[in-house]
Amino acid sequence: MKTLTCCLLFFLAFCLSSVTADVQFCDSDVGSCVNVTVSGCAASAAECDLKRGTNVGITISFSVSEDTSDVKAIVHGILGGIPIPFHIPNPDACQNCGLTCPLHKGGTYTYFEKLPIKRTYPQVSVEVKWQLEDSNGKVICCALIPSRIK
């Protein structure tokens, strides 16, 4: 019983540590986002704090409405309405990101990645736009994450 209680407390602590602030889903062509979580982002926060010099984990659950052989991740920081590319170490979402491609129509999948927050990034509020696209550039899932680089 004591082991079960410890496991449940650990699981609850993990879930609470990865709940995300007010994420909005943007238009998608061939799929839809189901859930987005950002490590260390509290549900009650207006923005997710992204600490410079760290890697922030993101997990995206999504469904696809068409078969696709490839998935690419594209990340931008939107400042003053202008999208600025964020480099992620692995834009190929089919490699080491939890996906096994090809993806099949009607399936629900979970993608995860780490976003390096460089020390050189300015301390500003930014909306992070995270998109998953198929090999034809059609958007599978798009999320807007209100954030603040600290």
C-alpha positions as CSV (number, residue, x, y, z in Angstrom):
1,M,0.0,0.0,0.0
2,K,2.8,2.4,0.9
3,T,4.5,1.7,-2.5
4,L,1.2,2.4,-4.3
5,T,0.8,5.7,-2.4
6,C,4.3,6.8,-3.3
7,C,3.8,5.9,-7.0
8,L,0.5,7.9,-7.1
9,L,2.1,10.9,-5.4
10,F,5.0,10.8,-7.8
11,F,2.6,10.5,-10.8
12,L,0.5,13.4,-9.5
13,A,3.6,15.6,-8.9
14,F,4.8,14.8,-12.5
15,C,1.4,15.7,-14.0
16,L,1.1,18.9,-12.1
17,S,4.6,20.0,-13.1
18,S,3.8,19.6,-16.8
19,V,0.4,21.2,-17.1
20,T,0.5,24.1,-19.5
21,A,-0.9,27.7,-19.4
22,D,-3.5,28.9,-21.8
23,V,-2.4,27.2,-25.0
24,Q,-4.4,28.1,-28.1
25,F,-4.7,25.8,-31.2
26,C,-4.3,27.5,-34.6
27,D,-5.6,26.3,-37.9
28,S,-4.6,22.8,-39.1
29,D,-5.0,21.3,-42.6
30,V,-4.7,17.5,-42.0
31,G,-5.1,16.9,-38.3
32,S,-5.7,18.5,-35.0
33,C,-4.0,19.0,-31.7
34,V,-5.5,17.1,-28.7
35,N,-3.2,18.3,-25.8
36,V,-0.1,20.3,-25.3
37,T,2.1,20.4,-22.2
38,V,5.3,22.3,-21.4
39,S,7.5,21.1,-18.6
40,G,7.4,23.4,-15.6
41,C,4.5,25.5,-16.9
42,A,1.7,25.9,-14.4
43,A,-1.9,25.8,-15.5
44,S,-2.6,29.0,-13.5
45,A,0.2,30.9,-15.2
46,A,-0.6,33.5,-17.8
47,E,2.7,32.6,-19.6
48,C,5.1,29.7,-19.5
49,D,8.4,30.8,-18.0
50,L,11.3,29.7,-20.3
51,K,14.5,30.0,-18.4
52,R,17.6,30.9,-20.4
53,G,20.3,28.3,-20.5
54,T,17.9,25.4,-20.1
55,N,16.0,23.0,-22.3
56,V,12.2,23.1,-22.0
57,G,10.3,19.9,-22.8
58,I,7.1,20.0,-24.9
59,T,4.7,17.1,-25.4
60,I,2.0,17.3,-28.1
61,S,-0.8,14.8,-28.6
62,F,-2.5,15.1,-31.9
63,S,-4.6,13.2,-34.5
64,V,-4.1,13.0,-38.3
65,S,-6.9,13.0,-40.9
66,E,-4.6,11.7,-43.7
67,D,-1.8,9.2,-44.0
68,T,1.6,10.9,-43.9
69,S,5.1,9.4,-44.3
70,D,7.0,12.4,-42.7
71,V,6.4,14.9,-40.0
72,K,8.5,18.1,-39.6
73,A,8.5,20.4,-36.5
74,I,8.7,24.1,-37.1
75,V,9.0,26.5,-34.2
76,H,8.7,30.3,-34.2
77,G,8.7,33.0,-31.5
78,I,6.2,35.7,-32.4
79,L,7.3,39.1,-31.2
80,G,5.3,42.2,-32.2
81,G,3.4,40.1,-34.7
82,I,6.7,39.0,-36.4
83,P,7.6,35.3,-36.5
84,I,11.2,34.6,-35.6
85,P,12.5,31.1,-36.1
86,F,13.6,29.1,-33.0
87,H,16.1,26.4,-33.8
88,I,15.3,23.0,-32.5
89,P,17.9,20.3,-32.5
90,N,15.8,17.8,-34.4
91,P,13.1,19.1,-36.8
92,D,12.5,15.6,-38.1
93,A,9.6,14.6,-35.8
94,C,9.9,11.0,-37.0
95,Q,13.3,10.6,-35.4
96,N,13.8,10.4,-31.6
97,C,10.6,12.3,-30.8
98,G,8.2,9.5,-30.0
99,L,6.7,9.1,-33.4
100,T,7.0,6.1,-35.6
101,C,6.3,7.1,-39.2
102,P,4.3,6.7,-41.3
103,L,1.3,8.0,-39.4
104,H,-2.1,6.6,-40.4
105,K,-5.4,8.4,-40.9
106,G,-7.5,8.5,-37.8
107,G,-4.6,7.7,-35.5
108,T,-3.7,9.7,-32.4
109,Y,0.0,10.2,-31.7
110,T,2.3,11.8,-29.1
111,Y,5.3,13.9,-30.0
112,F,7.9,15.2,-27.6
113,E,10.9,17.4,-28.0
114,K,13.3,19.7,-26.0
115,L,13.5,23.4,-26.9
116,P,16.9,24.9,-26.0
117,I,16.4,28.4,-24.5
118,K,19.7,30.0,-25.4
119,R,21.4,32.4,-22.9
120,T,21.6,35.0,-25.7
121,Y,17.8,35.2,-26.0
122,P,16.4,38.5,-24.7
123,Q,14.2,38.5,-21.6
124,V,10.9,39.2,-23.3
125,S,7.3,37.9,-23.5
126,V,6.9,35.8,-26.6
127,E,4.2,33.6,-28.1
128,V,5.8,30.3,-29.2
129,K,4.1,28.9,-32.3
130,W,4.8,25.1,-32.6
131,Q,3.7,23.4,-35.8
132,L,3.9,19.9,-37.0
133,E,3.7,19.6,-40.8
134,D,3.5,16.7,-43.3
135,S,5.9,16.2,-46.2
136,N,3.7,18.5,-48.4
137,G,3.8,21.4,-45.9
138,K,0.2,20.8,-44.7
139,V,-0.2,21.6,-41.0
140,I,-1.1,18.6,-38.8
141,C,-1.1,20.5,-35.5
142,C,-0.4,24.1,-34.6
143,A,-0.2,25.5,-31.0
144,L,0.3,29.0,-29.7
145,I,2.0,29.0,-26.3
146,P,2.1,32.3,-24.3
147,S,5.6,32.4,-22.8
148,R,8.2,34.6,-21.2
149,I,11.9,34.2,-21.6
150,K,13.6,34.8,-18.2
